[in-house]
Amino acid sequence: DARETETAKVIFRNAERTLLVADHSKFGRRAMIRFGSFADIDALYTDISPEEPYASAIGDQGTEVFVSTGD
């Protein structure tokens, strides 16, 4: 939804830190609307480590990756 995306952009601009929570199924999917890049994200929280080429792309942007152990 375009309105939701505009709201997210405002939140990103005003945030001290940005965190993204996404499970492994989100990698490799095309988004209908894009409002940022990994350069805009301080930390990614996910359930499985991203595979290449995503891992390199995320790391190159300086985004920390945290993988849940389920504990």
Contacts in CASP RR format, 6 or more apart in sequence:
PFRMAT RR
TARGET T0000
AUTHOR 0000-0000-0000
METHOD contacts of the structure
MODEL  1
DARETETAKVIFRNAERTLLVADHSKFGRRAMIRFGSFADIDALYTDISP
EEPYASAIGDQGTEVFVSTGD
1 33 0 8 1.000
2 33 0 8 1.000
5 33 0 8 1.000
5 35 0 8 1.000
8 35 0 8 1.000
9 35 0 8 1.000
9 36 0 8 1.000
12 18 0 8 1.000
12 35 0 8 1.000
12 36 0 8 1.000
12 40 0 8 1.000
17 42 0 8 1.000
17 43 0 8 1.000
18 40 0 8 1.000
18 41 0 8 1.000
18 42 0 8 1.000
18 43 0 8 1.000
19 41 0 8 1.000
19 42 0 8 1.000
19 43 0 8 1.000
19 44 0 8 1.000
19 45 0 8 1.000
20 41 0 8 1.000
20 43 0 8 1.000
20 44 0 8 1.000
20 45 0 8 1.000
21 44 0 8 1.000
21 45 0 8 1.000
21 46 0 8 1.000
22 44 0 8 1.000
22 45 0 8 1.000
22 46 0 8 1.000
23 46 0 8 1.000
23 47 0 8 1.000
23 48 0 8 1.000
24 46 0 8 1.000
24 47 0 8 1.000
24 48 0 8 1.000
24 50 0 8 1.000
27 50 0 8 1.000
27 51 0 8 1.000
27 54 0 8 1.000
28 54 0 8 1.000
37 61 0 8 1.000
38 44 0 8 1.000
38 57 0 8 1.000
38 58 0 8 1.000
38 59 0 8 1.000
38 61 0 8 1.000
38 62 0 8 1.000
38 63 0 8 1.000
39 61 0 8 1.000
39 62 0 8 1.000
39 63 0 8 1.000
41 61 0 8 1.000
41 63 0 8 1.000
42 63 0 8 1.000
42 64 0 8 1.000
43 63 0 8 1.000
43 64 0 8 1.000
43 65 0 8 1.000
43 66 0 8 1.000
44 50 0 8 1.000
44 58 0 8 1.000
44 63 0 8 1.000
44 64 0 8 1.000
44 65 0 8 1.000
44 66 0 8 1.000
45 66 0 8 1.000
45 68 0 8 1.000
46 65 0 8 1.000
46 66 0 8 1.000
46 67 0 8 1.000
46 68 0 8 1.000
47 67 0 8 1.000
47 68 0 8 1.000
47 70 0 8 1.000
48 67 0 8 1.000
49 55 0 8 1.000
49 65 0 8 1.000
49 67 0 8 1.000
50 58 0 8 1.000
50 65 0 8 1.000
55 65 0 8 1.000
58 65 0 8 1.000
59 65 0 8 1.000
END
